[in-house]
């Protein structure tokens, strides 16, 4: 029974998550030749204030809404 963990920044809507787990489930079931009902997908959502890359918090680097549905530009520094 495969267990897949996906870590994402908080902010995606439920329909996006439903799509994600469907696509991941199908891909894993196909790759491992197992039944889709054997695949478990866990979504861990992270606050941007608790996530950093290159020594800079994502909330500072990208802004609060970065990565949310309809938002995706890096904020100007």
C-alpha positions, -999 to 999 in steps of 0.1 A, spaced: 0 0 0 19 31 -12 16 62 10 25 95 -8 31 128 11 27 161 -8 39 192 10 24 225 -2 22 261 9 -13 268 23 -38 285 2 -51 261 -25 -88 255 -28 -105 221 -22 -111 215 -60 -73 219 -67 -66 194 -39 -91 170 -53 -75 172 -87 -40 168 -72 -49 136 -53 -67 121 -83 -37 127 -106 -12 115 -80 -32 84 -72 -36 75 -109 2 80 -116 13 60 -86 -12 32 -92 0 30 -128 37 31 -120 35 5 -93 8 -16 -110 -15 -15 -79 -52 -7 -75 -59 30 -70 -78 22 -38 -45 10 -23 -29 44 -28 -30 69 1 -21 106 -5 -14 129 24 -14 166 19 7 186 44 1 224 42 28 247 53 25 284 63 49 306 43 62 320 76 75 285 84 92 279 50 124 294 38 147 290 8 182 305 5 180 319 40 148 339 34 113 332 46 89 327 17 65 352 32 92 378 29 106 366 -4 73 361 -24 46 378 -4 16 363 15 -5 353 -15 22 338 -38 12 304 -51 -24 308 -44 -50 303 -71 -47 331 -96 -16 346 -79 19 337 -89 42 367 -95 73 372 -73 69 404 -54 92 433 -62 120 438 -37 
